[in-house]
Amino acid sequence: MAEVAVKRILVVDDEPDVASLLTLMLKSQGYEVIAAGDGQEALEKARSENPDLILLDVMLPRLDGYKVARMLKFDENYSHIPIIMLTAKIQDRDKQTGLEMGANDYVTKPFDTAQLLAKIKDILEKKG
């Protein structure tokens, strides 16, 4: 029987409370979690760790989430990594911008934990 590889998720949020909540939530589901506190660190970790999925806040120091998503999606080495934008920006135009920048999904804060976990699982299963 083949061993199932643990899926790695990069959590990018500049609010330590949110980052630790997401980390605990994901670890409880059996995911490995990598964390980044700003956009520049997110890019570096995405490139060095090659996660299976990225949970990306929009309002970040150094580089915003839109720029991070765009830079990863336009780089063929990382364009395969699904991105879920997780943000307090709830306007339709914000969501549209996120999806245009390459996000696979857009979730607003405060988020429903079960719903978010279902989206993550769904995207990872589609990815294979």
N, C-alpha and C positions, 0 to 999 in steps of 0.2 A: 504494500500500500504506500502510495507516494505521500510524503509529508507535506502538509499544506504550509506554504510560506506565510509568515506573519506579514500582514499589510502594514506599511509604514505611512503615517500621515504627518505632514508638516503643518503645524498650527502656528499661524502668524497673527499675533494680536499684541498691541502695545499696552493693554491693560492686564496686569499680572493676575487679577482675580478671574478675568474671563479666560485667560490662557490656562490657568491651573484648573479651572472648572472643566474646560474642554479636554485637557490632558487626562484628568481623572475619569471623565465620562468615556473617553476613547479607550483608555487602558482597561477599564472594567469590561469592555467589549472584546478585549484580546488584541487590540491594535498596538503597534509600537508607535510612540509619539516623539517627534522632533519639534522643538519650539524655536520661534524667532520673534524678537520684539520690535523689529522695524523692517521697512521694505528692503533695505540694502542687505541686511542679514538674511532675510527671506530668500533673496536671489542667490546669495552665496550658498545657503544650505540646500536650496532646491538643486543647485548644480553639483554640489559635492555629495549629497545624500540620495539624490534621485528618488524621491518619495513616490508612493503609489497614488497619493492624492494630496491636495493642498487646501486647507481651510484658511481663507485669506480675508483679513479685515481690509477695509478701504482706507480709512483715515489712519495713516501710519506716519511716524517720523522718517525722515530721509528720502524715502520713495513711497508714493501712495500705492495702494493695492491695484489700482487700474494700471499703473506703469509696470508693476511687477508682473501682472498677468500678461500684459502685452509683450513684455520682453521675453517671457518664457514661451508664449504661444508663437512668437515669430522666430524662435530658435529651434531648428528642426531636432536638436538633441533633446529638447524638453517639451516640445509641443504636445507630446502624448500624455502628459501628466494632467489629469482632470483637476479643475479648480472650482471650489465652491466659495463664492464671495459670502462672507458673513459680516454684516455691517448694520450700523444704526441708520444708514442712509436709506430712507424708505420711499423716496420719490420715484415715480415711474422712470423718469429720465436717468436717475442714478442706476436703476436696474438695467435699463437699456444700454447705458455706457458699459456697465460691468460685462454684460453678455457680448457686446461688440468687441470688448478687449480680450475676449476669449474665455470668459468664465463659462463653465458647464451648467452652473446653477447659481441662484442668488437667494440668500436667506437673510431676513432682517432680524435684528435683535430687538427685544428679547425673543429668543428662538424657543421652539418646542423641541425638547431633547429627543423624544421618540421620533418626531418627524425628521430631525436632522440626521439621526442615526440611520433611519430608513433610506434617506437620500444617499448617504455615504455608502451604505451597503449596496444599494441599487447601482450606483455609478461604478463601484469596484467590481461588481459581478459582470456588468456589461463590458468592462475593460478586460476581464478574463483573468 
